[in-house]
Amino acid sequence: MKSMNQGLRRINWIIGVSALLLPALVLFASHRPAGAFRQNAISKTQRKTLAAGALHLNTLGVAYLNRGKAAEGQKYFEQVLATDPEFAVARMNLGIALLAQQKMEQARAALEQATAKLPNDPTAWYSLGLVYKDAGDPAKAIVAFQHVEKIAPEEPDAFYFEGYLNSQMQQYDQAILAFQKALKLSPYHASAQFGL
């Protein structure tokens, strides 16, 4: 439980930091040739306004999600994506909100798009792993959790789920290894202890 709470705090931190960096990324992405100066200035202002609005809506969605109100959060993430379909963090948050509501097919689609845009984001891959696990696709779930392990090797829950899924598929040697790695990172991880 402690590990999951740390994971949720880490998710919120990642979302917050990503949201804070978005306006800077929008400004750097808008570089144009010197001949388009006037048009570029208008474009930068419009983009900055859109980014601030999308950032605000995303933050509201995260606040609802953190309060366990995934359906309300979903509405905000959808508003963000209607304005800015390339806002990958909002796409990931939408997937998490859909997962919380057990809307598995929609969550899968959103999180697959998010992982394509955020290939090094452990939260996106972890959430996608949960979707695959809950949808009964253990092979894809294991691949997603292994991706998390490469990006965030200190996350014991990814190793736990890899062990859990391997044990479900009767691949006991791999399951034991994964449970042991989870316990090395978090010695009191009760689920990994039980799984082992």
Backbone as CSV, one residue per row, in Angstrom:
resi,resn,N_x,N_y,N_z,CA_x,CA_y,CA_z,C_x,C_y,C_z
1,MET,0.825,-1.189,0.000,0.000,0.000,0.000,0.873,1.258,0.000
2,LYS,1.936,1.231,0.838,2.852,2.360,0.889,3.466,2.606,-0.481
3,SER,3.834,1.530,-1.158,4.437,1.647,-2.475,3.450,2.244,-3.470
4,MET,2.178,1.834,-3.384,1.178,2.363,-4.302,0.944,3.851,-4.024
5,ASN,0.923,4.249,-2.741,0.764,5.661,-2.408,1.945,6.462,-2.929
6,GLN,3.165,5.908,-2.809,4.335,6.584,-3.358,4.205,6.680,-4.875
7,GLY,3.692,5.630,-5.482,3.489,5.638,-6.928,2.500,6.703,-7.343
8,LEU,1.402,6.855,-6.592,0.411,7.881,-6.913,0.994,9.283,-6.728
9,ARG,1.790,9.470,-5.654,2.438,10.770,-5.471,3.381,11.045,-6.636
10,ARG,4.105,10.007,-7.069,5.025,10.175,-8.192,4.247,10.518,-9.461
11,ILE,3.102,9.876,-9.671,2.261,10.167,-10.840,1.828,11.626,-10.801
12,ASN,1.333,12.083,-9.639,0.889,13.470,-9.529,2.038,14.434,-9.769
13,TRP,3.232,14.126,-9.257,4.390,14.976,-9.466,4.733,15.047,-10.947
14,ILE,4.741,13.884,-11.618,5.075,13.843,-13.047,4.072,14.660,-13.840
15,ILE,2.788,14.498,-13.513,1.743,15.250,-14.220,1.947,16.740,-13.993
16,GLY,2.226,17.123,-12.751,2.417,18.536,-12.430,3.618,19.133,-13.144
17,VAL,4.742,18.432,-13.105,5.951,18.934,-13.763,5.742,19.007,-15.267
18,SER,5.109,17.989,-15.833,4.855,18.000,-17.277,3.965,19.173,-17.653
19,ALA,2.959,19.431,-16.807,2.047,20.534,-17.080,2.774,21.875,-16.991
20,LEU,3.691,22.024,-16.051,4.426,23.277,-15.912,5.356,23.525,-17.092
21,LEU,5.889,22.467,-17.664,6.835,22.608,-18.771,6.160,22.850,-20.110
22,LEU,4.852,22.574,-20.225,4.172,22.661,-21.507,4.281,24.040,-22.162
23,PRO,4.016,25.159,-21.450,4.123,26.451,-22.131,5.508,26.697,-22.715
24,ALA,6.558,26.299,-22.007,7.917,26.471,-22.531,8.115,25.632,-23.773
25,LEU,7.599,24.398,-23.761,7.743,23.532,-24.929,7.007,24.109,-26.127
26,VAL,5.825,24.695,-25.907,5.061,25.296,-26.999,5.846,26.453,-27.604
27,LEU,6.464,27.275,-26.764,7.223,28.413,-27.288,8.424,27.957,-28.095
28,PHE,9.164,26.942,-27.629,10.314,26.455,-28.371,9.897,25.785,-29.675
29,ALA,8.741,25.154,-29.692,8.295,24.438,-30.881,7.819,25.384,-31.978
30,SER,7.649,26.677,-31.666,7.062,27.587,-32.649,8.111,28.380,-33.435
31,HIS,9.340,27.928,-33.502,10.410,28.632,-34.199,10.132,28.646,-35.699
32,ARG,10.194,29.856,-36.293,9.970,30.022,-37.730,11.062,30.896,-38.329
33,PRO,11.174,30.909,-39.658,12.171,31.771,-40.313,11.919,33.244,-40.009
34,ALA,12.984,34.071,-40.106,12.897,35.489,-39.770,11.875,36.229,-40.630
35,GLY,11.646,35.817,-41.853,10.697,36.477,-42.747,9.258,36.406,-42.270
36,ALA,8.957,35.535,-41.364,7.583,35.366,-40.891,7.413,35.969,-39.496
37,PHE,8.131,37.063,-39.198,8.148,37.609,-37.834,6.762,38.014,-37.349
38,ARG,6.031,38.839,-38.101,4.732,39.317,-37.642,3.769,38.159,-37.463
39,GLN,3.705,37.276,-38.410,2.829,36.113,-38.336,3.243,35.211,-37.158
40,ASN,4.551,35.085,-36.935,5.061,34.268,-35.844,4.645,34.849,-34.496
41,ALA,4.681,36.181,-34.332,4.312,36.811,-33.065,2.852,36.538,-32.742
42,ILE,1.978,36.639,-33.707,0.560,36.343,-33.485,0.404,34.871,-33.130
43,SER,1.078,34.033,-33.857,0.985,32.596,-33.623,1.461,32.235,-32.214
44,LYS,2.560,32.851,-31.758,3.080,32.563,-30.414,2.075,32.976,-29.348
45,THR,1.469,34.136,-29.514,0.497,34.626,-28.536,-0.706,33.695,-28.475
46,GLN,-1.197,33.323,-29.645,-2.346,32.424,-29.669,-1.999,31.075,-29.035
47,ARG,-0.819,30.566,-29.355,-0.409,29.281,-28.786,-0.242,29.363,-27.277
48,LYS,0.312,30.469,-26.814,0.507,30.642,-25.375,-0.841,30.671,-24.651
49,THR,-1.818,31.356,-25.228,-3.154,31.419,-24.638,-3.804,30.041,-24.639
50,LEU,-3.703,29.338,-25.764,-4.275,27.986,-25.841,-3.590,27.050,-24.861
51,ALA,-2.267,27.146,-24.753,-1.535,26.278,-23.832,-1.936,26.554,-22.393
52,ALA,-2.095,27.816,-22.031,-2.493,28.154,-20.663,-3.886,27.615,-20.362
53,GLY,-4.805,27.740,-21.314,-6.161,27.213,-21.118,-6.163,25.700,-21.003
54,ALA,-5.394,25.044,-21.855,-5.315,23.576,-21.809,-4.675,23.123,-20.507
55,LEU,-3.651,23.832,-20.077,-2.974,23.506,-18.825,-3.933,23.640,-17.642
56,HIS,-4.721,24.694,-17.636,-5.698,24.918,-16.562,-6.734,23.789,-16.528
57,LEU,-7.275,23.444,-17.690,-8.270,22.369,-17.750,-7.670,21.027,-17.325
58,ASN,-6.441,20.759,-17.753,-5.772,19.517,-17.362,-5.593,19.459,-15.844
59,THR,-5.193,20.582,-15.258,-5.004,20.640,-13.806,-6.319,20.391,-13.070
60,LEU,-7.404,20.964,-13.557,-8.713,20.709,-12.952,-9.077,19.223,-13.065
61,GLY,-8.815,18.636,-14.214,-9.097,17.213,-14.399,-8.312,16.353,-13.431
62,VAL,-7.030,16.689,-13.228,-6.197,15.941,-12.285,-6.739,16.084,-10.870
63,ALA,-7.202,17.288,-10.522,-7.758,17.501,-9.182,-8.973,16.590,-8.959
64,TYR,-9.841,16.502,-9.954,-11.003,15.602,-9.826,-10.554,14.148,-9.760
65,LEU,-9.597,13.787,-10.565,-9.090,12.417,-10.572,-8.509,12.057,-9.205
66,ASN,-7.775,12.975,-8.609,-7.189,12.734,-7.288,-8.238,12.619,-6.190
67,ARG,-9.411,13.166,-6.430,-10.501,13.064,-5.454,-11.378,11.843,-5.715
68,GLY,-10.979,11.015,-6.646,-11.753,9.813,-6.947,-12.956,10.080,-7.832
69,LYS,-12.979,11.219,-8.497,-14.094,11.585,-9.377,-13.617,11.519,-10.820
70,ALA,-13.404,10.289,-11.276,-12.804,10.073,-12.593,-13.689,10.569,-13.727
71,ALA,-14.999,10.426,-13.596,-15.901,10.866,-14.669,-15.816,12.373,-14.868
72,GLU,-15.737,13.131,-13.763,-15.596,14.583,-13.873,-14.236,14.940,-14.468
73,GLY,-13.193,14.247,-14.036,-11.873,14.480,-14.603,-11.850,14.201,-16.091
74,GLN,-12.514,13.130,-16.491,-12.574,12.761,-17.907,-13.101,13.924,-18.750
75,LYS,-14.122,14.607,-18.268,-14.713,15.724,-19.024,-13.674,16.816,-19.291
76,TYR,-12.862,17.117,-18.276,-11.840,18.151,-18.456,-10.758,17.708,-19.429
77,PHE,-10.333,16.455,-19.326,-9.299,15.970,-20.240,-9.819,15.968,-21.679
78,GLU,-11.085,15.631,-21.860,-11.668,15.663,-23.204,-11.729,17.088,-23.741
79,GLN,-12.013,18.063,-22.858,-12.005,19.469,-23.287,-10.611,19.893,-23.724
80,VAL,-9.603,19.484,-22.969,-8.224,19.803,-23.336,-7.917,19.248,-24.717
81,LEU,-8.261,17.986,-24.927,-7.915,17.326,-26.192,-8.737,17.852,-27.360
82,ALA,-9.911,18.391,-27.091,-10.688,19.032,-28.158,-9.992,20.304,-28.629
83,THR,-9.318,20.977,-27.688,-8.579,22.193,-28.006,-7.200,21.880,-28.575
84,ASP,-6.542,20.895,-27.961,-5.170,20.554,-28.340,-5.009,19.035,-28.373
85,PRO,-5.312,18.403,-29.498,-5.239,16.932,-29.591,-3.846,16.357,-29.376
86,GLU,-2.804,17.196,-29.440,-1.428,16.733,-29.270,-0.948,16.818,-27.827
87,PHE,-1.773,17.252,-26.902,-1.403,17.381,-25.492,-1.345,15.970,-24.913
88,ALA,-0.159,15.366,-24.987,0.013,13.947,-24.645,-0.265,13.651,-23.171
89,VAL,0.076,14.577,-22.271,-0.171,14.345,-20.847,-1.677,14.277,-20.582
90,ALA,-2.444,15.128,-21.250,-3.905,15.070,-21.101,-4.446,13.757,-21.657
91,ARG,-3.842,13.268,-22.735,-4.263,11.969,-23.306,-3.986,10.856,-22.296
92,MET,-2.840,10.896,-21.647,-2.516,9.903,-20.626,-3.505,10.009,-19.460
93,ASN,-3.767,11.234,-19.006,-4.702,11.420,-17.903,-6.097,10.939,-18.263
94,LEU,-6.502,11.152,-19.505,-7.796,10.640,-19.963,-7.813,9.123,-19.860
95,GLY,-6.740,8.479,-20.297,-6.654,7.025,-20.198,-6.753,6.537,-18.764
96,ILE,-6.110,7.246,-17.840,-6.161,6.880,-16.424,-7.582,7.053,-15.891
97,ALA,-8.242,8.147,-16.275,-9.627,8.371,-15.844,-10.552,7.282,-16.385
98,LEU,-10.352,6.897,-17.628,-11.175,5.837,-18.221,-10.901,4.495,-17.557
99,LEU,-9.644,4.231,-17.237,-9.285,3.006,-16.531,-9.972,2.956,-15.168
100,ALA,-9.984,4.079,-14.464,-10.626,4.142,-13.148,-12.122,3.852,-13.237
101,GLN,-12.706,4.115,-14.392,-14.132,3.859,-14.597,-14.383,2.500,-15.256
102,GLN,-13.321,1.729,-15.460,-13.391,0.420,-16.100,-13.922,0.488,-17.537
103,LYS,-13.633,1.576,-18.222,-13.949,1.710,-19.646,-12.701,1.265,-20.404
104,MET,-12.528,-0.047,-20.438,-11.246,-0.616,-20.817,-10.834,-0.346,-22.266
105,GLU,-11.749,-0.472,-23.206,-11.373,-0.294,-24.609,-10.972,1.153,-24.879
106,GLN,-11.730,2.100,-24.315,-11.393,3.516,-24.484,-10.071,3.839,-23.773
107,ALA,-9.881,3.271,-22.589,-8.645,3.498,-21.839,-7.448,2.955,-22.620
108,ARG,-7.609,1.766,-23.188,-6.525,1.171,-23.973,-6.134,2.085,-25.133
109,ALA,-7.137,2.572,-25.876,-6.854,3.426,-27.028,-6.132,4.707,-26.595
110,ALA,-6.614,5.337,-25.537,-6.002,6.583,-25.069,-4.571,6.345,-24.588
111,LEU,-4.366,5.265,-23.849,-3.036,5.015,-23.292,-2.052,4.520,-24.346
112,GLU,-2.517,3.814,-25.349,-1.617,3.437,-26.444,-1.153,4.685,-27.201
113,GLN,-2.071,5.643,-27.401,-1.681,6.906,-28.044,-0.714,7.678,-27.146
114,ALA,-0.990,7.677,-25.843,-0.124,8.407,-24.907,1.280,7.813,-24.880
115,THR,1.401,6.486,-24.850,2.732,5.878,-24.815,3.485,6.118,-26.114
116,ALA,2.770,6.256,-27.219,3.437,6.582,-28.486,4.036,7.988,-28.432
117,LYS,3.341,8.914,-27.785,3.812,10.296,-27.671,4.778,10.487,-26.493
118,LEU,4.628,9.650,-25.461,5.455,9.755,-24.246,6.162,8.421,-24.013
119,PRO,7.075,8.035,-24.896,7.665,6.692,-24.796,8.491,6.446,-23.540
120,ASN,8.896,7.507,-22.848,9.701,7.340,-21.638,8.951,7.747,-20.375
121,ASP,7.639,7.717,-20.436,6.833,8.076,-19.270,6.377,6.801,-18.562
122,PRO,6.903,6.534,-17.357,6.538,5.296,-16.675,5.068,5.234,-16.287
123,THR,4.444,6.372,-16.017,3.033,6.381,-15.630,2.155,5.912,-16.787
124,ALA,2.453,6.376,-17.981,1.665,5.967,-19.150,1.794,4.463,-19.380
125,TRP,3.017,3.948,-19.311,3.243,2.516,-19.533,2.644,1.666,-18.408
126,TYR,2.764,2.139,-17.175,2.206,1.407,-16.032,0.691,1.301,-16.170
127,SER,0.054,2.425,-16.518,-1.403,2.435,-16.690,-1.819,1.532,-17.846
128,LEU,-1.048,1.556,-18.928,-1.349,0.672,-20.060,-1.202,-0.789,-19.643
129,GLY,-0.189,-1.091,-18.844,-0.032,-2.454,-18.325,-1.241,-2.897,-17.526
130,LEU,-1.780,-1.993,-16.710,-2.986,-2.317,-15.935,-4.179,-2.587,-16.851
131,VAL,-4.281,-1.811,-17.906,-5.383,-2.023,-18.860,-5.258,-3.401,-19.501
132,TYR,-4.064,-3.724,-19.987,-3.871,-5.037,-20.614,-4.136,-6.165,-19.615
133,LYS,-3.679,-5.985,-18.368,-3.902,-6.999,-17.328,-5.391,-7.214,-17.109
134,ASP,-6.126,-6.115,-16.928,-7.561,-6.212,-16.668,-8.346,-6.705,-17.878
135,ALA,-7.794,-6.490,-19.067,-8.465,-6.935,-20.292,-8.135,-8.396,-20.626
136,GLY,-7.303,-9.021,-19.806,-6.976,-10.430,-20.028,-5.925,-10.659,-21.093
137,ASP,-5.016,-9.727,-21.258,-3.925,-9.875,-22.230,-2.588,-9.823,-21.471
138,PRO,-2.255,-10.920,-20.758,-1.078,-10.888,-19.890,0.243,-10.679,-20.634
139,ALA,0.366,-11.181,-21.845,1.631,-11.021,-22.578,1.914,-9.541,-22.846
140,LYS,0.906,-8.800,-23.310,1.097,-7.363,-23.554,1.304,-6.615,-22.244
141,ALA,0.615,-7.053,-21.196,0.767,-6.395,-19.895,2.198,-6.554,-19.391
142,ILE,2.744,-7.744,-19.526,4.128,-7.983,-19.076,5.093,-7.082,-19.835
143,VAL,4.908,-6.963,-21.137,5.778,-6.090,-21.940,5.685,-4.649,-21.436
144,ALA,4.471,-4.186,-21.138,4.296,-2.813,-20.646,4.982,-2.632,-19.295
145,PHE,4.808,-3.601,-18.383,5.449,-3.483,-17.069,6.973,-3.574,-17.178
146,GLN,7.470,-4.384,-18.098,8.919,-4.443,-18.303,9.451,-3.122,-18.839
147,HIS,8.633,-2.444,-19.640,9.024,-1.121,-20.126,9.132,-0.147,-18.947
148,VAL,8.182,-0.229,-18.019,8.247,0.603,-16.808,9.532,0.311,-16.049
149,GLU,9.880,-0.971,-15.938,11.083,-1.365,-15.190,12.342,-0.752,-15.796
150,LYS,12.378,-0.602,-17.114,13.543,0.003,-17.768,13.591,1.509,-17.506
151,ILE,12.423,2.148,-17.524,12.348,3.599,-17.350,12.494,3.978,-15.880
152,ALA,11.808,3.236,-15.015,11.787,3.537,-13.576,12.134,2.270,-12.801
153,PRO,13.400,1.871,-12.791,13.787,0.590,-12.192,13.571,0.514,-10.685
154,GLU,13.220,1.624,-10.057,12.980,1.618,-8.618,11.503,1.386,-8.268
155,GLU,10.647,1.124,-9.247,9.208,0.965,-9.023,8.873,-0.505,-8.750
156,PRO,8.635,-0.868,-7.480,8.397,-2.273,-7.149,7.082,-2.825,-7.701
157,ASP,6.078,-1.977,-7.882,4.784,-2.475,-8.351,4.861,-3.038,-9.770
158,ALA,5.726,-2.469,-10.597,5.886,-3.004,-11.956,6.425,-4.429,-11.887
159,PHE,7.405,-4.651,-11.007,7.953,-6.007,-10.841,6.900,-6.941,-10.236
160,TYR,6.107,-6.412,-9.292,5.059,-7.240,-8.704,4.089,-7.717,-9.785
161,PHE,3.604,-6.791,-10.609,2.628,-7.187,-11.626,3.244,-8.122,-12.662
162,GLU,4.513,-7.909,-12.986,5.171,-8.849,-13.897,5.184,-10.244,-13.266
163,GLY,5.515,-10.330,-11.981,5.498,-11.615,-11.279,4.106,-12.220,-11.224
164,TYR,3.134,-11.399,-10.901,1.748,-11.864,-10.819,1.291,-12.458,-12.153
165,LEU,1.537,-11.731,-13.229,1.090,-12.197,-14.548,1.842,-13.450,-14.984
166,ASN,3.142,-13.504,-14.694,3.899,-14.715,-15.030,3.381,-15.916,-14.243
167,SER,3.022,-15.703,-12.983,2.490,-16.826,-12.201,1.135,-17.270,-12.746
168,GLN,0.339,-16.331,-13.225,-0.945,-16.680,-13.826,-0.759,-17.511,-15.099
169,MET,0.344,-17.260,-15.794,0.637,-18.007,-17.027,1.505,-19.230,-16.739
170,GLN,1.690,-19.549,-15.464,2.462,-20.701,-14.998,3.922,-20.647,-15.450
171,GLN,4.454,-19.439,-15.546,5.865,-19.232,-15.839,6.533,-18.863,-14.510
172,TYR,6.706,-19.876,-13.686,7.052,-19.666,-12.285,8.462,-19.128,-12.075
173,ASP,9.415,-19.535,-12.899,10.776,-19.020,-12.729,10.815,-17.499,-12.928
174,GLN,10.145,-17.024,-13.994,10.092,-15.589,-14.244,9.318,-14.876,-13.139
175,ALA,8.247,-15.517,-12.654,7.447,-14.925,-11.585,8.276,-14.751,-10.317
176,ILE,9.026,-15.784,-9.948,9.852,-15.722,-8.740,10.882,-14.603,-8.848
177,LEU,11.539,-14.514,-10.001,12.529,-13.445,-10.211,11.910,-12.060,-10.049
178,ALA,10.742,-11.857,-10.649,10.087,-10.555,-10.588,9.652,-10.227,-9.161
179,PHE,9.073,-11.219,-8.445,8.678,-10.986,-7.051,9.893,-10.652,-6.191
180,GLN,10.993,-11.334,-6.425,12.209,-11.058,-5.649,12.730,-9.646,-5.907
181,LYS,12.653,-9.196,-7.150,13.085,-7.831,-7.464,12.177,-6.814,-6.773
182,ALA,10.879,-7.090,-6.748,9.944,-6.192,-6.065,10.278,-6.113,-4.583
183,LEU,10.571,-7.268,-3.987,10.881,-7.303,-2.552,12.241,-6.679,-2.242
184,LYS,13.154,-6.758,-3.166,14.444,-6.104,-2.949,14.252,-4.588,-2.887
185,LEU,13.349,-4.079,-3.708,13.071,-2.642,-3.718,12.189,-2.220,-2.547
186,SER,11.266,-3.106,-2.166,10.327,-2.781,-1.092,10.120,-4.041,-0.243
187,PRO,10.946,-4.240,0.768,10.921,-5.491,1.554,9.576,-5.812,2.197
188,TYR,8.744,-4.810,2.423,7.443,-5.053,3.061,6.289,-5.034,2.061
189,HIS,6.591,-5.247,0.797,5.559,-5.284,-0.245,4.750,-6.574,-0.036
190,ALA,3.612,-6.442,0.633,2.825,-7.618,1.053,2.367,-8.451,-0.135
191,SER,1.954,-7.813,-1.216,1.481,-8.563,-2.381,2.598,-9.376,-3.006
192,ALA,3.797,-8.792,-3.082,4.943,-9.531,-3.633,5.339,-10.680,-2.702
193,GLN,5.274,-10.448,-1.396,5.568,-11.518,-0.450,4.581,-12.661,-0.608
194,PHE,3.314,-12.329,-0.726,2.284,-13.360,-0.914,2.489,-14.067,-2.242
195,GLY,2.773,-13.323,-3.290,2.978,-13.928,-4.609,4.165,-14.876,-4.614
196,LEU,5.238,-14.481,-3.944,6.431,-15.318,-3.889,6.150,-16.590,-3.096
